């Protein structure tokens, strides 16, 4: 049976562009790699289809607009202590973007562990 638990967590949201790079690789990839290495609970990268930021220039995937640089949102949620300990790892990234923090309620669903079997090993 699946168990459910609830706790207060801090959500870190990082808004960047999909054209932003760090040492020739996507900035979003570098941030996710750092979050993973720091042992944070999880990270998700979402590419927007349209948006604008500090430059006030609208970025879109519509064909008639040039220079897409679509908006990217990296979301990481974990305990406040772990998120705040991670924040200094963003300081050396030379990024232009917005970082927000909000306290949210996290609900974790945990299914019981099942032995891993391959489809060809499945028995009924």
N, CA, C and O of each residue as an XYZ file, in Angstrom:
496
protein
N       0.836     -1.177      0.000
C       0.000      0.000      0.000
C       0.885      1.246      0.000
O       1.901      1.291      0.694
N       0.505      2.232     -0.763
C       1.242      3.479     -0.837
C       1.052      4.277      0.443
O      -0.056      4.378      0.970
N       2.159      4.848      0.940
C       2.066      5.718      2.107
C       2.196      7.165      1.659
O       2.767      7.458      0.608
N       1.658      8.060      2.472
C       1.653      9.481      2.130
C       2.116     10.260      3.352
O       1.646     10.022      4.465
N       3.049     11.202      3.138
C       3.501     12.061      4.226
C       3.551     13.499      3.731
O       3.750     13.759      2.544
N       3.368     14.425      4.662
C       3.328     15.844      4.325
C       4.366     16.586      5.158
O       4.553     16.292      6.339
N       5.036     17.549      4.535
C       6.021     18.357      5.252
C       6.185     19.701      4.560
O       5.862     19.850      3.382
N       6.693     20.680      5.307
C       6.998     21.980      4.722
C       8.349     21.875      4.032
O       9.309     21.365      4.610
N       8.425     22.357      2.799
C       9.680     22.342      2.051
C       9.893     23.716      1.434
O       8.960     24.512      1.328
N      11.116     23.985      1.031
C      11.434     25.218      0.337
C      11.593     24.891     -1.140
O      12.322     23.969     -1.508
N      10.902     25.657     -1.986
C      11.002     25.468     -3.437
C      11.905     26.562     -3.995
O      11.658     27.752     -3.796
N      12.938     26.145     -4.684
C      13.871     27.039     -5.346
C      13.515     27.040     -6.824
O      13.515     25.988     -7.465
N      13.211     28.214     -7.369
C      12.894     28.343     -8.794
C      13.936     29.254     -9.424
O      14.195     30.350     -8.926
N      14.532     28.798    -10.517
C      15.576     29.546    -11.205
C      15.120     29.755    -12.639
O      14.886     28.791    -13.369
N      14.995     31.010    -13.042
C      14.523     31.368    -14.380
C      15.720     31.802    -15.213
O      16.390     32.778    -14.879
N      15.992     31.078    -16.301
C      17.095     31.384    -17.210
C      16.598     31.214    -18.645
O      15.425     30.911    -18.866
N      17.480     31.408    -19.609
C      17.140     31.177    -21.007
C      17.764     29.882    -21.499
O      18.795     29.456    -20.980
N      17.150     29.251    -22.495
C      17.704     27.980    -22.979
C      18.992     28.171    -23.767
O      19.676     27.194    -24.073
N      19.331     29.401    -24.095
C      20.598     29.678    -24.760
C      21.728     29.982    -23.789
O      22.867     30.173    -24.214
N      21.433     30.029    -22.490
C      22.457     30.325    -21.489
C      23.373     29.115    -21.311
O      22.913     27.986    -21.141
N      24.685     29.380    -21.355
C      25.677     28.302    -21.274
C      26.614     28.505    -20.096
O      26.827     29.626    -19.635
N      27.163     27.407    -19.623
C      28.227     27.410    -18.618
C      29.283     26.432    -19.115
O      29.058     25.223    -19.149
N      30.438     26.969    -19.500
C      31.538     26.153    -20.028
C      31.062     25.254    -21.169
O      31.322     24.050    -21.171
N      30.376     25.838    -22.118
C      29.927     25.184    -23.353
C      28.840     24.130    -23.162
O      28.615     23.314    -24.056
N      28.169     24.130    -22.024
C      27.028     23.224    -21.855
C      25.867     24.041    -21.302
O      26.083     25.093    -20.700
N      24.637     23.569    -21.500
C      23.483     24.347    -21.037
C      23.573     24.652    -19.539
O      23.890     23.779    -18.732
N      23.291     25.897    -19.189
C      23.316     26.323    -17.796
C      22.365     25.483    -16.953
O      22.678     25.133    -15.816
N      21.200     25.161    -17.515
C      20.234     24.348    -16.764
C      20.825     22.984    -16.408
O      20.576     22.469    -15.318
N      21.601     22.401    -17.309
C      22.243     21.114    -17.046
C      23.253     21.236    -15.914
O      23.330     20.364    -15.048
N      24.025     22.313    -15.919
C      25.011     22.532    -14.855
C      24.329     22.675    -13.496
O      24.803     22.125    -12.502
N      23.221     23.409    -13.450
C      22.505     23.596    -12.184
C      21.944     22.269    -11.683
O      22.059     21.956    -10.498
N      21.339     21.489    -12.575
C      20.806     20.178    -12.179
C      21.940     19.265    -11.705
O      21.782     18.554    -10.712
N      23.077     19.276    -12.400
C      24.222     18.460    -11.982
C      24.687     18.849    -10.579
O      24.986     17.983     -9.757
N      24.745     20.148    -10.309
C      25.171     20.614     -8.985
C      24.160     20.222     -7.913
O      24.543     19.828     -6.812
N      22.873     20.328     -8.231
C      21.833     19.935     -7.271
C      21.929     18.438     -6.976
O      21.803     18.018     -5.826
N      22.150     17.647     -8.010
C      22.283     16.194     -7.837
C      23.503     15.866     -6.982
O      23.428     15.053     -6.060
N      24.622     16.506     -7.298
C      25.854     16.280     -6.540
C      25.682     16.698     -5.080
O      26.278     16.088     -4.192
N      24.878     17.725     -4.821
C      24.624     18.193     -3.453
C      23.653     17.284     -2.707
O      23.428     17.460     -1.510
N      23.079     16.316     -3.414
C      22.171     15.373     -2.769
C      20.772     15.910     -2.527
O      20.050     15.405     -1.667
N      20.382     16.940     -3.288
C      19.039     17.487     -3.113
C      17.996     16.485     -3.597
O      18.288     15.610     -4.412
N      16.788     16.625     -3.086
C      15.727     15.631     -3.310
C      15.394     15.428     -4.781
O      15.096     14.304     -5.188
N      15.435     16.470     -5.582
C      15.120     16.337     -7.001
C      15.112     17.687     -7.681
O      14.981     18.722     -7.028
N      15.252     17.675     -8.985
C      15.242     18.900     -9.783
C      14.501     18.622    -11.080
O      14.568     17.520    -11.624
N      13.796     19.632    -11.567
C      13.061     19.522    -12.823
C      13.353     20.754    -13.666
O      13.385     21.871    -13.151
N      13.566     20.549    -14.967
C      13.759     21.657    -15.902
C      12.577     21.674    -16.857
O      12.240     20.660    -17.469
N      11.953     22.839    -16.974
C      10.802     23.006    -17.860
C      11.127     24.111    -18.854
O      11.543     25.201    -18.460
N      10.939     23.834    -20.143
C      11.159     24.843    -21.187
C       9.831     25.514    -21.499
O       8.839     24.851    -21.801
N       9.829     26.825    -21.421
C       8.632     27.591    -21.745
C       8.480     27.765    -23.244
O       9.439     27.596    -23.998
N       7.288     28.099    -23.667
C       7.059     28.340    -25.091
C       7.081     29.826    -25.419
O       7.165     30.207    -26.587
N       7.007     30.664    -24.389
C       7.050     32.103    -24.609
C       7.289     32.789    -23.278
O       6.851     32.302    -22.236
N       7.984     33.922    -23.307
C       8.202     34.682    -22.086
C       9.178     35.815    -22.311
O       9.746     35.963    -23.393
N       9.366     36.619    -21.267
C      10.374     37.669    -21.310
C      10.937     37.853    -19.915
O      10.324     37.460    -18.922
N      12.110     38.457    -19.855
C      12.778     38.652    -18.578
C      13.304     40.060    -18.463
O      12.638     41.018    -18.856
N      14.514     40.187    -17.916
C      15.096     41.489    -17.610
C      15.234     42.387    -18.837
O      15.153     43.609    -18.711
N      15.439     41.812    -20.014
C      15.618     42.625    -21.223
C      14.299     43.139    -21.781
O      14.295     43.997    -22.664
N      13.187     42.632    -21.283
C      11.835     42.959    -21.770
C      11.620     42.555    -23.218
O      10.644     42.980    -23.836
N      12.517     41.740    -23.774
C      12.350     41.240    -25.137
C      11.601     39.917    -25.068
O      12.012     39.006    -24.350
N      10.510     39.807    -25.807
C       9.713     38.587    -25.782
C      10.418     37.496    -26.581
O      10.812     37.695    -27.730
N      10.563     36.350    -25.946
C      11.154     35.174    -26.584
C      10.025     34.182    -26.806
O       9.236     33.906    -25.902
N       9.959     33.649    -28.019
C       8.873     32.734    -28.352
C       9.362     31.705    -29.348
O      10.382     31.908    -30.007
N       8.646     30.612    -29.461
C       9.013     29.613    -30.462
C       8.231     29.801    -31.750
O       8.323     28.975    -32.658
N       7.464     30.878    -31.839
C       6.737     31.143    -33.087
C       7.723     31.365    -34.229
O       8.786     31.957    -34.039
N       7.368     30.898    -35.386
C       8.274     30.903    -36.542
C       8.698     32.301    -36.970
O       9.816     32.467    -37.457
N       7.848     33.316    -36.807
C       8.192     34.631    -37.331
C       9.114     35.418    -36.404
O       9.541     36.513    -36.770
N       9.428     34.913    -35.246
C      10.342     35.597    -34.327
C      11.737     34.987    -34.479
O      11.884     33.770    -34.593
N      12.746     35.840    -34.479
C      14.121     35.369    -34.589
C      14.760     35.297    -33.208
O      14.346     36.008    -32.292
N      15.748     34.459    -33.058
C      16.480     34.371    -31.807
C      15.623     33.903    -30.656
O      15.341     34.666    -29.733
N      15.212     32.663    -30.707
C      14.263     32.149    -29.727
C      14.684     32.355    -28.274
O      13.967     33.033    -27.537
N      15.812     31.803    -27.829
C      16.256     31.844    -26.441
C      15.072     31.689    -25.490
O      14.778     32.582    -24.695
N      14.409     30.565    -25.580
C      13.184     30.323    -24.819
C      13.438     30.305    -23.318
O      14.533     29.963    -22.871
N      12.425     30.674    -22.543
C      12.592     30.669    -21.090
C      12.691     29.248    -20.549
O      12.044     28.328    -21.049
N      13.513     29.091    -19.521
C      13.686     27.809    -18.836
C      13.418     28.039    -17.359
O      13.798     29.069    -16.803
N      12.766     27.082    -16.730
C      12.511     27.126    -15.293
C      13.098     25.864    -14.676
O      12.717     24.748    -15.030
N      14.026     26.055    -13.751
C      14.598     24.940    -13.006
C      13.974     24.998    -11.618
O      14.079     26.014    -10.932
N      13.330     23.922    -11.203
C      12.671     23.869     -9.901
C      13.308     22.773     -9.063
O      13.472     21.636     -9.506
N      13.662     23.146     -7.839
C      14.267     22.209     -6.893
C      13.529     22.377     -5.571
O      13.334     23.502     -5.111
N      13.122     21.283     -4.963
C      12.441     21.358     -3.663
C      13.128     20.423     -2.679
O      13.432     19.273     -2.995
N      13.366     20.943     -1.482
C      13.978     20.146     -0.416
C      13.765     20.912      0.884
O      13.037     21.904      0.905
N      14.383     20.467      1.952
C      14.252     21.178      3.225
C      14.876     22.567      3.098
O      15.766     22.787      2.275
N      14.400     23.492      3.917
C      14.954     24.851      3.876
C      16.457     24.832      4.118
O      17.204     25.540      3.443
N      16.894     24.045      5.055
C      18.319     23.966      5.388
C      19.141     23.522      4.179
O      20.187     24.104      3.895
N      18.682     22.512      3.476
C      19.441     21.987      2.333
C      19.413     22.948      1.142
O      20.418     23.108      0.450
N      18.266     23.588      0.902
C      18.183     24.556     -0.205
C      19.081     25.753      0.072
O      19.831     26.180     -0.806
N      19.013     26.299      1.286
C      19.847     27.468      1.615
C      21.338     27.123      1.569
O      22.155     27.968      1.205
N      21.693     25.910      1.929
C      23.092     25.478      1.834
C      23.536     25.360      0.375
O      24.721     25.506      0.073
N      22.596     25.099     -0.524
C      22.904     24.946     -1.951
C      23.066     26.292     -2.664
O      23.822     26.382     -3.632
N      22.378     27.329     -2.209
C      22.356     28.618     -2.910
C      23.736     29.163     -3.287
O      23.878     29.669     -4.401
N      24.763     29.093     -2.431
C      26.076     29.612     -2.833
C      26.643     28.939     -4.083
O      27.517     29.508     -4.737
N      26.170     27.748     -4.427
C      26.664     27.073     -5.628
C      26.188     27.748     -6.911
O      26.677     27.432     -7.996
N      25.242     28.671     -6.797
C      24.779     29.415     -7.971
C      25.626     30.660     -8.217
O      25.598     31.223     -9.312
N      26.381     31.095     -7.201
C      27.067     32.385     -7.255
C      28.119     32.503     -8.345
O      28.313     33.598     -8.874
N      28.800     31.437     -8.700
C      29.884     31.535     -9.683
C      29.429     31.232    -11.114
O      30.271     31.090    -12.001
N      28.141     31.132    -11.354
C      27.652     30.714    -12.673
C      27.542     31.846    -13.694
O      27.210     31.588    -14.851
N      27.808     33.073    -13.307
C      27.723     34.208    -14.239
C      26.420     34.193    -15.020
O      26.420     34.393    -16.235
N      25.314     33.957    -14.334
C      24.029     33.867    -15.028
C      23.253     35.161    -14.881
O      23.441     35.924    -13.934
N      22.381     35.382    -15.842
C      21.408     36.460    -15.767
C      20.062     35.786    -15.643
O      19.592     35.135    -16.577
N      19.453     35.942    -14.506
C      18.169     35.293    -14.301
C      17.619     35.634    -12.939
O      18.277     36.292    -12.133
N      16.439     35.195    -12.696
C      15.757     35.439    -11.436
C      15.728     34.145    -10.637
O      15.491     33.069    -11.186
N      15.971     34.258     -9.342
C      15.882     33.123     -8.430
C      14.829     33.463     -7.388
O      14.883     34.528     -6.773
N      13.873     32.568     -7.187
C      12.854     32.785     -6.159
C      12.846     31.603     -5.196
O      13.213     30.481     -5.547
N      12.417     31.892     -3.982
C      12.264     30.874     -2.946
C      10.866     30.998     -2.379
O      10.430     32.101     -2.050
N      10.153     29.886     -2.257
C       8.876     29.915     -1.554
C       8.708     28.662     -0.717
O       9.115     27.565     -1.099
N       8.092     28.867      0.443
C       7.786     27.740      1.307
C       6.493     27.119      0.812
O       5.491     27.809      0.625
N       6.523     25.820      0.604
C       5.354     25.101      0.099
C       5.151     23.837      0.925
O       6.050     23.391      1.637
N       3.974     23.279      0.817
C       3.712     21.997      1.451
C       4.058     20.904      0.457
O       3.551     20.887     -0.665
N       4.911     20.004      0.870
C       5.282     18.876      0.023
C       4.566     17.629      0.494
O       4.580     17.306      1.682
N       3.949     16.938     -0.422
C       3.285     15.677     -0.107
C       4.027     14.583     -0.857
O       4.071     14.576     -2.088
N       4.604     13.668     -0.110
C       5.406     12.595     -0.699
C       4.609     11.294     -0.676
O       4.130     10.859      0.371
N       4.480     10.687     -1.846
C       3.846      9.377     -1.974
C       4.957      8.346     -2.109
O       5.864      8.508     -2.925
N       4.887      7.299     -1.321
C       5.907      6.258     -1.363
C       5.236      4.906     -1.557
O       4.485      4.439     -0.701
N       5.520      4.291     -2.688
C       4.983      2.952     -2.968
C       5.897      1.923     -2.320
O       7.097      2.159     -2.182
N       5.348      0.799     -1.926
C       6.198     -0.251     -1.352
C       7.181     -0.765     -2.395
O       6.872     -0.820     -3.586
N       8.354     -1.135     -1.934
C       9.371     -1.670     -2.846
C       8.899     -2.991     -3.416
O       8.386     -3.851     -2.699
N       9.077     -3.133     -4.698
C       8.748     -4.395     -5.365
C      10.017     -4.926     -5.990
O      10.839     -4.153     -6.480
N      10.185     -6.229     -5.980
C      11.378     -6.769     -6.643
C      11.323     -6.435     -8.129
O      10.284     -6.572     -8.775
N      12.451     -5.997     -8.653
C      12.511     -5.626    -10.068
C      12.545     -6.889    -10.924
O      13.389     -7.764    -10.738
N      11.630     -6.958    -11.842
C      11.649     -8.057    -12.808
C      11.521     -7.469    -14.198
O      10.890     -6.432    -14.400
N      12.118     -8.137    -15.131
C      12.006     -7.721    -16.522
C      10.713     -8.274    -17.097
O      10.142     -9.221    -16.555
N      10.260     -7.698    -18.171
C       8.996     -8.127    -18.754
C       8.997     -9.608    -19.099
O       7.961    -10.269    -19.020
N      10.163    -10.134    -19.484
C      10.203    -11.538    -19.869
C      10.220    -12.468    -18.642
O      10.047    -13.680    -18.773
N      10.432    -11.888    -17.448
C      10.429    -12.685    -16.227
C       9.090    -12.611    -15.503
O       8.909    -13.247    -14.465
N       8.169    -11.852    -16.034
C       6.885    -11.638    -15.366
C       6.066    -12.928    -15.340
O       5.863    -13.576    -16.366
N       5.606    -13.278    -14.155
C       4.745    -14.454    -14.015
C       3.451    -14.034    -13.357
O       3.434    -13.120    -12.532
N       2.392    -14.684    -13.710
C       1.078    -14.342    -13.151
C       0.615    -15.433    -12.244
O      -0.471    -15.340    -11.671
